[in-house]
Amino acid sequence: MTIKYSIVLPIYNEAEVLQLLFNRLDALLAVMDGESEIVLVNDGSRDSSLKQMREKAKEDSRYRIYNLSRNFGHQIAITAGMDAARGEAVIVMDADLQDPPEVVLQMIAKWKEGFSVVSAKRVVREGESVFKRATAALFYRLLQRMSPVQFEMDVGDFRLLDRAVLDAFKTMREQDRFVRGMISWLGFEQATVEFVRAERAAGETKYPFFKMLKLATDGILGFSDVPLRAALWVGSLVSVLAVFYGMFVIGGWFASGTAVDGWTSTVVTLAFLGGMNLMMTGVVGLYVGRIHNQVKNRPLYVLDAASQDVARNNELAPTERVSGRAM
């Protein structure tokens, strides 16, 4: 059986919203024009999310579960679901219903027009604080200026990918992942559909401030070398100022025969130079740390034993899957 559409949902402690999510996904599946599957990736949930997913999968074979061995994070969970997806078009969305399942139909319509990537753009962000909206807007605009890659503004991970794009994406196995940036880097013909991002249907956000800050850091470090170049230029400027200050001190000594008074200014200058040195070392250290993380060559994620069996079966050719032959 050929799967036309795959919908990938990373899930982490979403027990309060899952039944409502399943109801809306069932309604969506009923009107889709091809064989479809729902790929549920349990990212180490500690509530009853996995139990509810298993019950749903027993009721409806279109729902498939991939259970990660622990919490690997949102971007890795997305990657795991995309690795498992079998559809000709793959849609990634969050499980909290802030990404409305009904928008998928608009994305499919754009895909049928010939676009390889269809992103959902948030024109209104309901239920979010002024601080979060302002910092999100600042991040996207900074990243746009700092990176040679062109990013869609106000677009998250809610998007549709053609199989060709997905196959290219699956070759990118970097550890510190910023999926929306990686998709933009790939290129391909892209389109957007607009939607109103609603408040969470239930539960709490899984992206508090510090997780958002880490995601923003991954985006900047992964797609821009501006911090490194800024460290070079700022370090050079401080060095030039230090040279001029040294010439001023020497000139004063020749003119008056005495050293310039003022231990306070000397201590302040040394503290400033030392602080700048530590800051520049820290910037370089962030990049070196990413290299160290990558060269360890660890797997991006680990599935539990049952999910590994499912994954192996999905690697069979389509005719083998239909006939039910095992490996």
Backbone torsions as a table, in degrees:
resi	resn	phi	psi	omega
1	MET	NA	125.0	179.4
2	THR	-84.7	127.4	177.5
3	ILE	-90.4	127.5	-179.7
4	LYS	-91.3	-41.2	-176.9
5	TYR	-127.4	134.4	172.1
6	SER	-119.9	132.2	175.8
7	ILE	-113.9	118.1	-175.2
8	VAL	-103.1	127.5	179.3
9	LEU	-130.8	113.2	171.2
10	PRO	-76.5	136.7	-174.9
11	ILE	-131.1	126.8	177.0
12	TYR	-140.3	107.9	178.5
13	ASN	52.9	55.6	-179.4
14	GLU	-115.2	31.7	-175.7
15	ALA	-58.1	-34.4	-175.3
16	GLU	-69.1	-22.4	-173.4
17	VAL	-112.1	-7.6	-169.3
18	LEU	-64.3	-41.8	-178.2
19	GLN	-63.2	-41.7	176.5
20	LEU	-64.8	-39.4	177.2
21	LEU	-61.1	-48.0	-179.5
22	PHE	-60.2	-39.7	179.2
23	ASN	-60.9	-43.6	-178.5
24	ARG	-73.5	-32.7	175.4
25	LEU	-68.3	-39.3	176.8
26	ASP	-59.7	-42.3	178.4
27	ALA	-64.3	-37.0	178.2
28	LEU	-67.6	-46.2	-179.7
29	LEU	-59.7	-31.4	-177.2
30	ALA	-66.7	-22.7	-176.5
31	VAL	-112.2	2.5	179.2
32	MET	-78.8	148.3	-169.0
33	ASP	-95.9	27.4	179.0
34	GLY	-167.9	168.6	177.8
35	GLU	-60.0	132.2	-174.2
36	SER	-132.6	158.7	175.7
37	GLU	-138.7	153.4	174.2
38	ILE	-114.1	118.6	-180.0
39	VAL	-101.1	108.9	-179.6
40	LEU	-99.0	120.9	-179.7
41	VAL	-109.2	109.4	178.0
42	ASN	-82.9	113.0	-174.4
43	ASP	-96.0	58.1	176.6
44	GLY	71.1	35.4	179.7
45	SER	-60.2	143.1	179.5
46	ARG	-107.2	-2.4	177.6
47	ASP	-99.7	-154.2	-176.7
48	SER	-89.6	15.5	-177.2
49	SER	-57.6	-48.3	-177.5
50	LEU	-62.7	-39.8	178.5
51	LYS	-60.5	-44.6	179.2
52	GLN	-65.4	-38.0	178.8
53	MET	-64.8	-41.9	179.6
54	ARG	-64.8	-39.7	177.7
55	GLU	-63.1	-41.0	179.2
56	LYS	-66.6	-40.2	-179.6
57	ALA	-65.6	-31.9	176.6
58	LYS	-68.0	-35.9	-178.8
59	GLU	-75.9	-34.6	-171.7
60	ASP	-136.6	114.4	-175.8
61	SER	-69.8	-11.1	177.8
62	ARG	-73.5	-14.8	178.9
63	TYR	-94.5	123.6	179.1
64	ARG	-119.5	141.0	-176.0
65	ILE	-114.5	132.4	170.1
66	TYR	-120.9	116.0	-173.9
67	ASN	-103.9	109.9	178.0
68	LEU	-72.3	148.8	-174.3
69	SER	-68.7	-18.9	176.0
70	ARG	-160.1	-177.2	177.2
71	ASN	-79.5	111.2	179.7
72	PHE	-100.7	-11.1	-179.9
73	GLY	106.2	157.4	-173.2
74	HIS	-58.1	-47.4	-176.0
75	GLN	-67.1	-36.0	176.6
76	ILE	-70.2	-40.0	179.0
77	ALA	-62.2	-39.9	175.3
78	ILE	-59.1	-46.0	-179.1
79	THR	-60.6	-43.4	179.3
80	ALA	-59.8	-42.8	178.8
81	GLY	-66.1	-37.9	178.6
82	MET	-68.7	-35.9	175.7
83	ASP	-61.7	-35.6	-175.6
84	ALA	-84.9	-19.6	-174.3
85	ALA	-64.6	140.2	-177.2
86	ARG	-113.1	-1.7	-172.6
87	GLY	-75.7	161.3	172.8
88	GLU	-72.1	-29.7	173.3
89	ALA	-127.0	134.1	-176.0
90	VAL	-120.5	126.4	-179.1
91	ILE	-110.9	127.7	176.9
92	VAL	-107.0	130.6	178.7
93	MET	-151.2	160.3	177.7
94	ASP	-84.2	161.8	-174.3
95	ALA	-92.3	-4.5	-173.4
96	ASP	-85.7	3.9	179.4
97	LEU	68.6	11.2	167.7
98	GLN	-73.2	-24.1	169.5
99	ASP	-96.0	101.6	-174.1
100	PRO	-67.4	125.0	179.2
101	PRO	-56.7	-29.6	-177.4
102	GLU	-64.1	-24.2	179.2
103	VAL	-67.2	-20.5	179.3
104	VAL	-56.2	-36.4	-179.6
105	LEU	-63.4	-37.5	176.5
106	GLN	-67.2	-38.1	179.5
107	MET	-66.1	-40.5	178.4
108	ILE	-63.1	-38.8	178.8
109	ALA	-61.4	-40.2	177.4
110	LYS	-67.3	-39.2	178.7
111	TRP	-61.1	-39.8	179.8
112	LYS	-68.4	-20.1	175.9
113	GLU	-77.3	-11.1	176.6
114	GLY	116.6	2.3	179.3
115	PHE	-81.0	137.0	-178.0
116	SER	-85.8	-27.5	178.0
117	VAL	-129.8	128.2	177.6
118	VAL	-125.4	113.8	-177.7
119	SER	-102.6	147.7	177.0
120	ALA	-96.9	119.7	-176.2
121	LYS	-100.2	130.5	-177.8
122	ARG	-85.9	112.3	178.9
123	VAL	-92.5	-24.4	175.6
124	VAL	-137.2	136.5	179.5
125	ARG	-119.2	91.1	-176.3
126	GLU	-75.5	145.6	173.8
127	GLY	76.3	7.1	-179.8
128	GLU	-104.7	144.9	-178.3
129	SER	-68.8	159.3	176.8
130	VAL	-59.7	-38.1	179.7
131	PHE	-61.5	-45.8	-177.9
132	LYS	-67.1	-40.6	179.0
133	ARG	-65.4	-39.9	-177.9
134	ALA	-68.3	-44.2	-179.2
135	THR	-68.0	-36.4	177.7
136	ALA	-63.6	-44.7	179.2
137	ALA	-63.3	-40.9	179.3
138	LEU	-63.9	-42.9	-179.2
139	PHE	-60.7	-49.6	-177.5
140	TYR	-62.0	-37.7	-178.5
141	ARG	-74.3	-36.8	175.2
142	LEU	-64.2	-45.3	-179.0
143	LEU	-63.1	-37.4	178.8
144	GLN	-61.6	-38.6	-178.6
145	ARG	-78.9	-31.5	-173.4
146	MET	-87.2	-19.4	-173.3
147	SER	-111.1	144.0	174.3
148	PRO	-72.5	-15.3	178.5
149	VAL	-81.4	136.6	178.8
150	GLN	-86.1	121.8	-179.5
151	PHE	-108.7	143.0	171.3
152	GLU	-72.8	133.6	-179.2
153	MET	-76.5	143.0	175.3
154	ASP	58.7	36.3	178.1
155	VAL	-119.8	131.3	178.4
156	GLY	-101.4	-138.5	-178.5
157	ASP	-96.8	2.6	178.6
158	PHE	-78.5	102.9	-175.2
159	ARG	-160.1	164.5	174.5
160	LEU	-112.1	137.4	178.1
161	LEU	-123.2	134.9	170.7
162	ASP	-70.8	155.1	-179.1
163	ARG	-55.4	-37.3	179.5
164	ALA	-62.8	-39.9	177.9
165	VAL	-67.2	-43.5	-179.4
166	LEU	-61.4	-42.5	179.3
167	ASP	-61.8	-38.6	176.6
168	ALA	-67.8	-40.9	179.4
169	PHE	-62.1	-37.1	-176.7
170	LYS	-68.3	-13.8	175.2
171	THR	-81.6	-11.2	-177.9
172	MET	-94.3	102.2	-173.7
173	ARG	-109.9	32.9	179.4
174	GLU	-66.5	148.2	-173.6
175	GLN	-76.3	-48.5	-177.8
176	ASP	-87.8	94.7	-165.8
177	ARG	-99.5	136.7	171.4
178	PHE	-128.2	86.7	-165.2
179	VAL	-58.8	-43.7	-178.0
180	ARG	-62.8	-34.2	176.1
181	GLY	-70.6	-38.1	179.6
182	MET	-64.2	-39.4	178.0
183	ILE	-65.7	-42.0	178.1
184	SER	-63.4	-39.1	-179.6
185	TRP	-62.3	-33.7	-178.2
186	LEU	-64.9	-27.5	-177.7
187	GLY	87.7	-126.7	-175.4
188	PHE	67.8	163.5	-177.9
189	GLU	-78.0	124.7	-171.9
190	GLN	-121.7	152.0	176.2
191	ALA	-141.0	166.3	177.5
192	THR	-130.4	152.4	167.7
193	VAL	-123.4	145.9	-175.9
194	GLU	-99.3	146.7	177.2
195	PHE	-152.7	162.6	176.6
196	VAL	-94.4	119.6	180.0
197	ARG	-82.3	110.8	-175.8
198	ALA	-79.6	171.3	172.8
199	GLU	-68.3	161.6	174.6
200	ARG	-58.6	138.6	178.5
201	ALA	-69.0	-32.2	178.9
202	ALA	-168.2	165.0	177.3
203	GLY	79.4	-173.1	-177.0
204	GLU	-113.8	155.6	179.2
205	THR	-61.6	142.3	176.8
206	LYS	-99.2	8.9	177.8
207	TYR	-126.2	71.8	173.9
208	PRO	-67.1	-179.8	-170.9
209	PHE	-55.7	-46.9	-173.5
210	PHE	-70.7	-31.3	175.1
211	LYS	-69.7	-37.9	176.2
212	MET	-64.1	-38.9	179.1
213	LEU	-64.2	-40.8	177.9
214	LYS	-64.4	-42.1	178.7
215	LEU	-62.1	-42.3	178.3
216	ALA	-63.6	-40.2	178.1
217	THR	-63.2	-42.9	177.7
218	ASP	-61.4	-38.7	179.5
219	GLY	-64.6	-44.6	-177.6
220	ILE	-70.8	-47.1	-178.2
221	LEU	-69.1	-29.9	-177.4
222	GLY	-80.1	-21.0	-173.0
223	PHE	-131.5	16.0	177.8
224	SER	-153.4	140.8	172.7
225	ASP	-106.3	15.1	179.4
226	VAL	-59.0	-43.0	178.0
227	PRO	-57.5	-38.1	177.8
228	LEU	-66.2	-44.1	-179.9
229	ARG	-67.7	-35.0	176.8
230	ALA	-64.6	-40.9	177.3
231	ALA	-60.2	-40.1	179.0
232	LEU	-62.9	-48.2	-175.9
233	TRP	-70.8	-40.9	178.8
234	VAL	-66.2	-42.3	177.1
235	GLY	-61.0	-40.4	178.3
236	SER	-65.1	-41.8	179.7
237	LEU	-62.8	-44.2	179.3
238	VAL	-63.1	-39.2	178.7
239	SER	-63.5	-42.4	178.5
240	VAL	-62.9	-43.5	178.3
241	LEU	-62.0	-38.5	179.3
242	ALA	-64.8	-38.5	178.1
243	VAL	-63.1	-45.4	179.1
244	PHE	-62.7	-39.2	178.6
245	TYR	-64.6	-40.4	177.1
246	GLY	-61.7	-40.6	177.9
247	MET	-64.2	-36.7	178.0
248	PHE	-63.7	-43.0	179.7
249	VAL	-64.4	-45.6	179.8
250	ILE	-64.2	-41.6	178.4
251	GLY	-61.8	-39.4	177.9
252	GLY	-64.7	-36.8	179.7
253	TRP	-67.7	-41.2	177.5
254	PHE	-66.8	-35.7	-176.2
255	ALA	-73.3	-39.7	-173.3
256	SER	-114.5	-13.2	-178.8
257	GLY	80.2	3.4	179.1
258	THR	-128.5	156.7	177.3
259	ALA	-73.5	154.5	177.8
260	VAL	-66.9	129.0	178.2
261	ASP	-72.3	157.7	172.7
262	GLY	117.0	77.3	176.3
263	TRP	-65.5	-29.9	-178.6
264	THR	-60.0	-46.8	-179.1
265	SER	-64.5	-34.2	179.0
266	THR	-65.8	-45.6	180.0
267	VAL	-63.1	-43.4	179.3
268	VAL	-60.5	-43.2	-179.9
269	THR	-62.9	-45.2	179.0
270	LEU	-62.9	-41.7	179.0
271	ALA	-63.1	-39.7	179.5
272	PHE	-63.9	-47.3	-180.0
273	LEU	-63.5	-41.0	178.7
274	GLY	-64.3	-41.0	178.1
275	GLY	-63.4	-42.3	178.3
276	MET	-63.4	-39.7	179.9
277	ASN	-62.9	-43.8	178.3
278	LEU	-64.3	-39.2	-179.1
279	MET	-64.7	-45.4	179.7
280	MET	-65.1	-38.8	176.9
281	THR	-63.6	-37.4	178.2
282	GLY	-64.2	-40.5	178.4
283	VAL	-62.4	-47.2	177.9
284	VAL	-62.3	-38.6	-179.5
285	GLY	-61.5	-34.4	177.7
286	LEU	-61.8	-43.3	178.7
287	TYR	-68.8	-41.8	178.9
288	VAL	-63.4	-38.8	178.2
289	GLY	-61.9	-38.6	177.6
290	ARG	-65.6	-39.4	177.3
291	ILE	-63.3	-44.5	179.7
292	HIS	-60.5	-42.0	179.7
293	ASN	-64.1	-35.9	-177.2
294	GLN	-75.0	-41.9	-173.5
295	VAL	-72.7	-14.7	173.7
296	LYS	-65.7	-23.5	173.1
297	ASN	58.1	37.0	174.9
298	ARG	-76.4	156.0	175.9
299	PRO	-64.0	150.3	180.0
300	LEU	-64.8	-34.7	-178.0
301	TYR	-155.7	167.0	177.9
302	VAL	-129.9	129.5	176.6
303	LEU	-88.7	153.7	171.9
304	ASP	-71.4	172.1	-171.9
305	ALA	-59.8	-44.2	-178.3
306	ALA	-63.9	-40.6	180.0
307	SER	-69.1	-31.1	176.3
308	GLN	-64.5	-39.4	176.9
309	ASP	-62.5	-43.0	178.0
310	VAL	-61.8	-43.4	-178.8
311	ALA	-62.3	-41.2	179.3
312	ARG	-64.3	-39.6	178.2
313	ASN	-65.3	-34.8	-179.7
314	ASN	-71.5	-16.7	178.5
315	GLU	-79.4	-9.1	176.6
316	LEU	-67.0	154.9	175.8
317	ALA	-63.5	154.8	-177.8
318	PRO	-53.7	-41.0	-179.0
319	THR	-66.0	-32.6	178.6
320	GLU	-70.7	-35.2	178.7
321	ARG	-66.2	-41.5	-179.0
322	VAL	-63.4	-42.6	-177.6
323	SER	-75.1	-14.2	176.9
324	GLY	80.2	12.3	179.5
325	ARG	-68.8	137.7	179.4
326	ALA	-93.5	166.3	178.5
327	MET	-77.0	NA	NA
